Amino acid sequence: RVCFPSVFSVLHPSNQSINKFSSLIVPFCYNSQVGHNLGLGHSNENGDYRDQTGLMGFSYGYSDYPVMCFNAAKSWQLGWYSDKTVTVAPAPADNGWSGRVYGISDYGSSAATTVLVKIDTTSDTDYYISFNRAAGVNIDTVEAENQVVIQTTAGEGDLNNGYEESELEAKLSESGTFQPSTIPGR
């Protein structure tokens, strides 16, 4: 299944437009190809297509499983959920950011004020943070269910930079911490 936010409309075979909370059921290999056609690169973990927190990583041989969305880096690259995103510079440049990050499946809730966070470094590597809530359009996320996940890309995270692969850097449970080896601009 592929999740499409309201800014992206797809014509279903029944000629009904699919809204942001619906999904189009297609075999996973098609999901990956749809992602490539949208300009997305693979989602990696340890350098291979092993990121199972969202689509574009590990492939599944089922036509109706798993029901999950793109990871934070891919969603940012597509410009999805842009009204509920936060961009910060590495601390202490702007004293950091503090707040709640809600799951993509909570996007439609007025309480969910932030679903994606980007740490915009001064280098080619930026960090993308999301809460991988296993519910709704992301019910079958296979890895890091109900955890904060952090991905990186080697670019600015937009389609203008072309094909960008993402790398899963961390999966954090409550009170978990992540300290990258280096963040330029700190």
GIQUIJO-V339570 format. One record per residue. N is the residue number from 1. RES is the residue in three letters. D_FIRST is the distance of its C-alpha to the first C-alpha in Angstrom with 2 decimals. Layout:
((N,RES,D_FIRST) (N,RES,D_FIRST))
This chain:
((1,ARG,0.00) (2,VAL,3.75) (3,CYS,6.64) (4,PHE,9.71) (5,PRO,13.11) (6,SER,15.91) (7,VAL,17.49) (8,PHE,14.88) (9,SER,14.83) (10,VAL,12.90) (11,LEU,14.57) (12,HIS,12.76) (13,PRO,14.66) (14,SER,16.48) (15,ASN,17.77) (16,GLN,16.61) (17,SER,15.50) (18,ILE,12.34) (19,ASN,13.66) (20,LYS,12.87) (21,PHE,11.83) (22,SER,9.44) (23,SER,5.85) (24,LEU,5.47) (25,ILE,4.57) (26,VAL,5.76) (27,PRO,7.36) (28,PHE,7.13) (29,CYS,10.42) (30,TYR,9.26) (31,ASN,6.97) (32,SER,10.35) (33,GLN,12.33) (34,VAL,10.82) (35,GLY,11.73) (36,HIS,15.07) (37,ASN,15.71) (38,LEU,15.43) (39,GLY,18.00) (40,LEU,16.29) (41,GLY,17.82) (42,HIS,16.75) (43,SER,16.47) (44,ASN,19.43) (45,GLU,21.31) (46,ASN,24.88) (47,GLY,24.49) (48,ASP,21.83) (49,TYR,18.02) (50,ARG,18.10) (51,ASP,16.54) (52,GLN,13.98) (53,THR,13.91) (54,GLY,10.87) (55,LEU,9.08) (56,MET,11.85) (57,GLY,13.83) (58,PHE,13.95) (59,SER,12.21) (60,TYR,10.97) (61,GLY,12.06) (62,TYR,9.78) (63,SER,7.70) (64,ASP,6.41) (65,TYR,6.94) (66,PRO,6.82) (67,VAL,5.33) (68,MET,6.85) (69,CYS,8.14) (70,PHE,10.58) (71,ASN,13.95) (72,ALA,17.06) (73,ALA,18.50) (74,LYS,15.59) (75,SER,15.28) (76,TRP,19.08) (77,GLN,19.22) (78,LEU,17.19) (79,GLY,19.49) (80,TRP,16.91) (81,TYR,18.51) (82,SER,21.87) (83,ASP,23.81) (84,LYS,23.08) (85,THR,23.85) (86,VAL,27.01) (87,THR,28.65) (88,VAL,31.51) (89,ALA,33.98) (90,PRO,34.82) (91,ALA,37.39) (92,PRO,40.32) (93,ALA,39.86) (94,ASP,38.59) (95,ASN,39.15) (96,GLY,35.46) (97,TRP,33.15) (98,SER,32.78) (99,GLY,30.24) (100,ARG,27.20) (101,VAL,23.68) (102,TYR,21.06) (103,GLY,17.40) (104,ILE,14.76) (105,SER,14.04) (106,ASP,17.78) (107,TYR,17.80) (108,GLY,18.97) (109,SER,21.82) (110,SER,25.18) (111,ALA,26.03) (112,ALA,23.28) (113,THR,25.38) (114,THR,23.84) (115,VAL,20.28) (116,LEU,20.99) (117,VAL,24.30) (118,LYS,25.56) (119,ILE,28.77) (120,ASP,30.24) (121,THR,32.73) (122,THR,35.52) (123,SER,34.12) (124,ASP,31.23) (125,THR,29.18) (126,ASP,27.50) (127,TYR,25.78) (128,TYR,22.64) (129,ILE,22.37) (130,SER,19.78) (131,PHE,19.47) (132,ASN,16.42) (133,ARG,16.40) (134,ALA,14.46) (135,ALA,13.92) (136,GLY,11.96) (137,VAL,8.75) (138,ASN,9.64) (139,ILE,10.99) (140,ASP,10.13) (141,THR,11.31) (142,VAL,13.41) (143,GLU,16.33) (144,ALA,18.62) (145,GLU,17.37) (146,ASN,19.39) (147,GLN,21.22) (148,VAL,22.13) (149,VAL,20.77) (150,ILE,22.59) (151,GLN,21.52) (152,THR,23.85) (153,THR,23.85) (154,ALA,26.90) (155,GLY,27.02) (156,GLU,27.01) (157,GLY,23.27) (158,ASP,23.08) (159,LEU,22.14) (160,ASN,25.90) (161,ASN,26.38) (162,GLY,24.11) (163,TYR,21.94) (164,GLU,21.84) (165,GLU,20.52) (166,SER,20.13) (167,GLU,21.75) (168,LEU,21.07) (169,GLU,24.58) (170,ALA,24.65) (171,LYS,23.14) (172,LEU,25.48) (173,SER,26.24) (174,GLU,28.60) (175,SER,31.68) (176,GLY,30.25) (177,THR,31.50) (178,PHE,30.65) (179,GLN,33.39) (180,PRO,32.50) (181,SER,35.33) (182,THR,36.00) (183,ILE,34.84) (184,PRO,36.96) (185,GLY,38.52) (186,ARG,39.32))
